Amino acid sequence: MPTYKYEGSYLSGEKVSGVVEAVSRTDAVNQIRQSCEIVLSIKEVPKSAARDPLSKLQKIGAKSLSLTCRQFAIILNAGLPLVQTVDLVAGQCPDKNLGALLRQASEDVSNGWSLSYSFEQRGAKTLPVTFRETVRAGEESGDLQAAFQRMADYFERMNKTHESVVSALTYPAFVILVAAVVVAIIMLYAVPTFVGVFQGMSIDLPWPTRALIAMSEFFQKYILVLAALILLVVFALRLYGATEKGGALLAKAQLGIPILGNIVRLSNASQFAHTMSMLLTAGMPILQAIEVSGRTMGNPCMAQEILGTLPGVEGGRSFGECLGYAKEIPPCWCR
């Protein structure tokens, strides 16, 4: 959508300037006249200059979103206007990326944009779709304060779930790392020390010992090649996982890993259940809630199964019945 920069004035003579996004120049003028009576000048901003400087910001974590939503809920409950609320929250936000986005949103709201539209335009790549859609539902229902309160509780639960998953995976990851370091030390330093002793004994070594010595010599000669090969494989898997087909296959393989697969499955199930609960409580229709909740899931394979229930639910079947055909969804969901 084109962006237009304008200058206008009120009947009192006070001048104002800003930017609007509209499908045409006529539509832009109509939008501007809703906030000021006289349009002095208007021109389309080139796409290179209109590019949002916030588009390169990293995604914002659940902990920062929880704190920000709670601040929104408290201030809105106190009765302050929305523009002033966004200003106050932006000034107190500890996350620099989120603070910059909120300051931009404050300018947008003061120029006549809705808060959800500003978040959609400025935070499409940084804000979770759950956050943007819940703000939109809150504005449509006229209870934005309650929407932010629900999101504060939701993102707090998501943060606790994430911390629990990380805690569960920390110990096995540490054990694997220590095992790899020990094997490397044995192969590169310990075994070569004993090779000279074995050679001076002039005896035939058993085959396990010979195999161990051969492996040690291989590691000493090709350790750099092996390291480069591992990095290359990891890089190739990341590229393959970025494709639609590759992401689905790797996600399905992830669910098949013992212990780890079950942790991923339960973590995604918990996230989906919390997201659905919040969106339905906010008044969002069930079809839209299923779509948004499915898009927020971290595992593409499970997300595809959730989104695959949409035609059945739209056709009048119950959501639980449609989930019964999903292979990776916990059976207890279908009852």
C-alpha positions as CSV (number, residue, x, y, z in Angstrom):
1,M,0.0,0.0,0.0
2,P,1.4,3.4,-1.0
3,T,2.5,5.8,1.8
4,Y,1.7,9.6,1.5
5,K,3.4,12.4,3.4
6,Y,1.2,15.4,4.0
7,E,1.0,18.9,5.5
8,G,-2.3,20.3,6.7
9,S,-3.9,22.8,9.1
10,Y,-6.9,23.3,11.3
11,L,-9.4,26.1,10.8
12,S,-7.7,27.8,13.7
13,G,-4.5,28.1,11.6
14,E,-2.5,25.5,13.5
15,K,-0.4,23.4,11.1
16,V,0.1,19.6,11.3
17,S,2.1,17.1,9.3
18,G,2.4,13.3,9.1
19,V,2.1,10.2,6.9
20,V,-0.8,7.9,6.0
21,E,-1.1,4.7,4.1
22,A,-3.9,4.5,1.5
23,V,-4.8,2.7,-1.7
24,S,-4.9,6.0,-3.7
25,R,-4.3,9.7,-3.3
26,T,-8.0,10.4,-3.0
27,D,-8.3,7.9,-0.2
28,A,-5.3,9.5,1.5
29,V,-6.9,12.9,1.4
30,N,-10.1,11.6,2.9
31,Q,-8.2,10.0,5.7
32,I,-6.3,13.3,6.4
33,R,-9.5,15.3,6.4
34,Q,-10.8,13.2,9.3
35,S,-8.1,14.7,11.5
36,C,-7.6,18.2,10.0
37,E,-9.8,20.3,7.9
38,I,-7.4,21.7,5.3
39,V,-4.8,19.7,3.3
40,L,-2.0,22.0,2.2
41,S,0.2,19.4,0.4
42,I,0.4,15.7,-0.2
43,K,2.9,13.6,-2.0
44,E,3.7,9.9,-2.3
45,V,6.8,8.7,-0.5
46,P,9.1,6.5,-2.7
47,K,9.1,2.9,-1.6
48,S,12.8,3.0,-0.7
49,A,12.2,5.9,1.7
50,A,8.9,4.5,3.0
51,R,10.5,1.3,4.1
52,D,9.9,0.9,7.8
53,P,13.1,1.3,9.8
54,L,11.7,-1.1,12.4
55,S,11.4,-4.0,9.9
56,K,14.9,-5.4,10.8
57,L,14.2,-5.6,14.5
58,Q,14.5,-9.1,16.1
59,K,11.4,-10.9,17.3
60,I,10.3,-9.8,20.8
61,G,10.3,-12.4,23.6
62,A,7.3,-13.5,25.7
63,K,8.8,-12.0,28.9
64,S,8.9,-8.5,27.5
65,L,5.5,-8.8,25.9
66,S,4.0,-10.0,29.2
67,L,5.4,-7.0,31.1
68,T,4.3,-4.6,28.4
69,C,0.7,-6.0,28.2
70,R,0.4,-5.8,32.0
71,Q,1.4,-2.1,31.9
72,F,-1.1,-1.5,29.1
73,A,-3.9,-3.1,31.1
74,I,-3.1,-1.2,34.3
75,I,-2.9,2.2,32.6
76,L,-6.0,1.7,30.5
77,N,-7.9,0.6,33.5
78,A,-6.9,3.9,35.1
79,G,-8.8,5.7,32.4
80,L,-6.0,7.4,30.4
81,P,-6.4,8.0,26.7
82,L,-4.8,5.5,24.3
83,V,-2.2,7.8,22.9
84,Q,-1.0,8.8,26.3
85,T,-1.0,5.1,27.4
86,V,1.2,4.1,24.5
87,D,3.6,6.9,25.3
88,L,3.9,5.9,28.9
89,V,4.4,2.2,28.2
90,A,7.0,3.0,25.5
91,G,8.9,5.2,28.0
92,Q,9.0,2.4,30.6
93,C,9.7,-0.6,28.2
94,P,13.0,-2.3,29.1
95,D,13.2,-3.9,25.6
96,K,14.7,-1.4,23.2
97,N,13.2,-3.0,20.1
98,L,9.7,-3.1,21.6
99,G,10.2,0.5,22.9
100,A,11.1,1.8,19.4
101,L,8.0,0.0,18.0
102,L,5.7,1.5,20.6
103,R,7.0,5.0,20.0
104,Q,6.3,4.6,16.3
105,A,2.8,3.2,17.2
106,S,2.2,6.3,19.4
107,E,2.8,8.6,16.4
108,D,0.6,6.4,14.3
109,V,-2.3,6.5,16.8
110,S,-2.0,10.3,17.1
111,N,-2.2,10.5,13.3
112,G,-5.5,8.6,13.3
113,W,-4.4,5.0,12.9
114,S,-5.9,2.3,15.1
115,L,-3.5,0.5,17.4
116,S,-4.0,-2.9,15.8
117,Y,-3.4,-1.4,12.3
118,S,-0.2,0.2,13.5
119,F,1.1,-3.0,15.1
120,E,0.2,-4.9,11.9
121,Q,2.1,-2.4,9.7
122,R,5.1,-1.9,12.0
123,G,5.4,-5.2,13.8
124,A,4.4,-7.8,11.3
125,K,7.9,-9.4,11.6
126,T,8.6,-8.8,15.2
127,L,5.3,-9.1,17.1
128,P,3.6,-12.5,17.4
129,V,0.4,-12.9,15.3
130,T,-1.4,-13.8,18.6
131,F,-0.5,-10.3,20.0
132,R,-1.7,-8.5,16.9
133,E,-4.9,-10.4,16.4
134,T,-5.9,-10.1,20.1
135,V,-5.4,-6.4,20.0
136,R,-7.6,-6.3,16.9
137,A,-10.3,-8.4,18.7
138,G,-10.0,-6.1,21.8
139,E,-10.6,-3.0,19.7
140,E,-13.6,-4.5,17.9
141,S,-15.2,-5.6,21.1
142,G,-14.5,-2.3,22.8
143,D,-12.6,-3.9,25.7
144,L,-8.9,-3.3,24.9
145,Q,-8.0,-3.3,28.6
146,A,-9.3,-6.8,29.1
147,A,-7.5,-8.0,26.0
148,F,-4.2,-6.7,27.3
149,Q,-4.8,-8.3,30.7
150,R,-5.5,-11.7,29.1
151,M,-2.4,-11.4,26.9
152,A,-0.2,-10.5,30.0
153,D,-1.3,-13.8,31.6
154,Y,-0.9,-15.7,28.3
155,F,2.6,-14.5,27.6
156,E,3.6,-15.1,31.2
157,R,2.5,-18.7,30.9
158,M,4.3,-19.0,27.6
159,N,7.5,-17.7,29.1
160,K,7.2,-20.2,32.0
161,T,6.6,-23.1,29.5
162,H,9.6,-22.0,27.5
163,E,11.8,-21.9,30.6
164,S,10.6,-25.4,31.6
165,V,11.4,-26.8,28.2
166,V,14.9,-25.2,28.2
167,S,15.4,-26.6,31.7
168,A,14.4,-30.1,30.6
169,L,16.8,-30.0,27.7
170,T,19.7,-28.5,29.5
171,Y,20.9,-31.6,31.3
172,P,20.9,-34.0,28.3
173,A,22.6,-31.3,26.2
174,F,25.3,-30.8,28.8
175,V,25.8,-34.6,29.1
176,I,26.2,-34.9,25.3
177,L,28.7,-31.9,25.2
178,V,30.8,-33.4,28.0
179,A,30.8,-36.8,26.3
180,A,32.0,-35.2,23.0
181,V,34.8,-33.4,24.8
182,V,35.9,-36.5,26.6
183,V,36.0,-38.5,23.4
184,A,37.9,-35.8,21.6
185,I,40.5,-35.7,24.4
186,I,40.9,-39.5,24.4
187,M,41.3,-39.6,20.6
188,L,43.6,-36.7,20.2
189,Y,45.8,-36.9,23.3
190,A,45.3,-40.1,25.4
191,V,45.5,-42.8,22.8
192,P,48.6,-41.3,21.0
193,T,50.4,-41.4,24.3
194,F,50.0,-45.1,24.6
195,V,50.7,-45.9,21.0
196,G,54.5,-45.6,21.5
197,V,54.3,-47.9,24.5
198,F,52.3,-50.6,22.6
199,Q,54.8,-50.4,19.7
200,G,57.8,-50.9,22.0
201,M,56.2,-54.1,23.4
202,S,56.4,-55.9,20.0
203,I,53.2,-57.8,20.5
204,D,50.2,-58.4,18.4
205,L,47.5,-56.1,19.7
206,P,43.8,-57.3,19.9
207,W,41.5,-55.9,17.2
208,P,39.6,-53.5,19.5
209,T,42.9,-51.8,20.4
210,R,43.9,-51.6,16.8
211,A,40.6,-50.2,15.9
212,L,40.9,-47.6,18.6
213,I,44.4,-46.6,17.4
214,A,43.1,-46.3,13.8
215,M,40.2,-44.1,14.9
216,S,42.7,-41.9,16.9
217,E,44.9,-41.5,13.8
218,F,41.9,-40.7,11.7
219,F,40.8,-38.0,14.2
220,Q,44.3,-36.5,14.3
221,K,44.5,-36.2,10.5
222,Y,41.0,-35.2,9.6
223,I,39.7,-33.3,12.7
224,L,39.4,-30.0,10.8
225,V,37.7,-31.7,7.9
226,L,35.2,-33.3,10.3
227,A,34.5,-30.0,12.0
228,A,34.0,-28.3,8.6
229,L,31.7,-31.2,7.5
230,I,29.6,-30.9,10.6
231,L,29.2,-27.2,10.1
232,L,28.3,-27.7,6.5
233,V,25.7,-30.3,7.4
234,V,24.1,-28.0,10.0
235,F,24.1,-25.1,7.5
236,A,22.5,-27.3,4.8
237,L,19.8,-28.5,7.2
238,R,19.0,-24.9,8.2
239,L,18.6,-24.0,4.5
240,Y,16.5,-27.0,3.9
241,G,14.4,-26.4,6.9
242,A,13.7,-22.9,5.7
243,T,11.8,-24.4,2.7
244,E,8.2,-25.4,3.1
245,K,8.8,-29.1,2.3
246,G,12.0,-29.3,4.2
247,G,10.5,-27.6,7.3
248,A,7.7,-30.1,7.4
249,L,10.0,-33.1,7.0
250,L,12.4,-31.9,9.7
251,A,9.5,-31.1,12.0
252,K,8.1,-34.6,11.6
253,A,11.6,-36.1,12.2
254,Q,11.9,-34.0,15.4
255,L,8.7,-35.4,16.8
256,G,10.1,-39.0,16.2
257,I,13.2,-38.4,18.4
258,P,12.9,-40.3,21.7
259,I,12.2,-38.1,24.7
260,L,12.9,-34.9,22.8
261,G,10.0,-35.5,20.4
262,N,7.6,-35.9,23.3
263,I,8.8,-32.7,25.0
264,V,8.3,-30.8,21.7
265,R,4.8,-32.4,21.2
266,L,3.6,-31.5,24.7
267,S,5.1,-28.0,24.6
268,N,3.4,-27.2,21.3
269,A,0.1,-28.7,22.6
270,S,0.3,-26.5,25.7
271,Q,1.0,-23.4,23.6
272,F,-1.9,-24.2,21.2
273,A,-4.4,-24.8,24.1
274,H,-3.4,-21.5,25.9
275,T,-3.6,-19.5,22.6
276,M,-7.0,-20.9,21.7
277,S,-8.3,-20.2,25.2
278,M,-7.2,-16.6,25.1
279,L,-8.5,-15.9,21.6
280,L,-11.9,-17.5,22.2
281,T,-12.2,-15.5,25.5
282,A,-11.4,-12.3,23.6
283,G,-14.4,-13.0,21.4
284,M,-12.7,-14.2,18.2
285,P,-14.7,-16.7,16.0
286,I,-13.5,-20.3,16.4
287,L,-12.4,-20.6,12.7
288,Q,-10.2,-17.5,13.0
289,A,-9.0,-18.7,16.5
290,I,-7.9,-22.1,15.1
291,E,-6.1,-20.5,12.2
292,V,-4.2,-18.0,14.4
293,S,-3.4,-20.6,17.0
294,G,-2.1,-23.0,14.4
295,R,0.2,-20.4,12.9
296,T,1.7,-19.7,16.3
297,M,2.9,-23.3,16.9
298,G,6.6,-23.8,16.7
299,N,6.4,-27.2,15.0
300,P,5.2,-26.9,11.4
301,C,4.1,-30.6,11.3
302,M,1.7,-30.1,14.2
303,A,0.6,-26.7,12.9
304,Q,-0.3,-28.2,9.6
305,E,-2.5,-30.8,11.3
306,I,-4.3,-28.1,13.3
307,L,-4.9,-26.0,10.2
308,G,-6.1,-29.1,8.4
309,T,-9.1,-29.2,10.7
310,L,-10.5,-25.9,9.3
311,P,-12.4,-27.4,6.4
312,G,-14.1,-29.9,8.7
313,V,-15.0,-27.4,11.4
314,E,-16.3,-25.0,8.7
315,G,-18.4,-27.8,7.3
316,G,-20.2,-28.2,10.7
317,R,-18.2,-31.0,12.3
318,S,-16.9,-30.6,15.9
319,F,-13.4,-29.5,16.5
320,G,-12.7,-32.6,18.6
321,E,-13.9,-34.9,15.9
322,C,-11.6,-33.2,13.3
323,L,-8.6,-33.5,15.7
324,G,-9.2,-37.3,15.9
325,Y,-7.7,-37.7,12.5
326,A,-4.5,-35.9,13.4
327,K,-1.6,-38.2,14.0
328,E,0.7,-36.0,16.1
329,I,-2.0,-34.4,18.4
330,P,-2.3,-35.9,21.9
331,P,-5.4,-38.2,21.9
332,C,-6.8,-36.6,25.1
333,W,-7.5,-33.5,23.0
334,C,-10.1,-35.3,20.9
335,R,-12.4,-36.2,23.8
